[in-house]
Amino acid sequence: MNAYEIEQIEKDVRASFRLPLAFSEWGDIERRAREERARVLGGGIARVFAAAWAKVTTLGRGMRTTAADCTSARLHHS
């Protein structure tokens, strides 16, 4: 036997010793998957709202600056 054949036999032996998951273990996997999905979706929604808030803040800052510039110009011409 060569090294490749021995490696394949070892893989087969390891695979045959694995037992199917119990019902309670499937529940744990499902629960973890739901928690991970909720965490990822929550993070995505938080990033969207953070980006929207940053845009609104920048827009408001620009409006205040423009209003201050217009008021300042009006005061100088009077």
N, C-alpha and C positions, 0 to 999 in steps of 0.2 A: 504494500500500500504506500502511496505517496502522501505528502503533506496535505494536498488538496482533498483527497478522499477522506483522510482522518478528520479534517476540519468539517467536511459535510456531514459525516457521521455524528460528530459532536453537536452540530447544530440540530440535527434530527432528534438526537437524544434529549437535548434541552427543550425542544419544542414539544416532544411527546410527554414530558413530565409536567408541563403547565396544565393546570386544571381550569375548567370553565369558571367564569365568575358566578358567585352566588347572587341571589336576587337582591340582597341588601347592598352588595357592592355595586350593582347596576344603579340602584337608587342614589348612592353616593356620587357616582360618576355623573348622573343626570343633574343632581343638585349643584355640583361644582361647575358643570357646564352652564347652568342657568345663572349662577352667581357671576361667572366670568363674562357671560354675554351682557348681563345687567351692568356690570362694572364698565365694560368697554363702551356700551351705548351711553351710559351716564357721562362718561368722560368726553365722548364725542359731542353730546348735547351741551355740556358745560363749555367746551371750546367754542362751539358755534355762538352761544350767548356771550361769551367773553369777547369774541371778535366783533359781534354786533354792538356790544356796549362800547368797545374801543372806537368803532366808527362813529357812533352817536356822540361820544365825548369829543372826538376830533371835530366833528361837524359843529357842535355847540361852541367849541373854542374858536373856530373860524368865524362863526356868526358874531360872537362877542367882539372879536378883534375888528371885524368889518364895521360893526356898529360903533365901536369906539373911534375908529378912524374917521367915519362919516361925521360923528358928533364933534370930534376935534377939528375937522375941516370946516364945519359950519360955524364953530365958535371963532375961528381965526378970521373968517370972511365977514363977520358981522360988524 
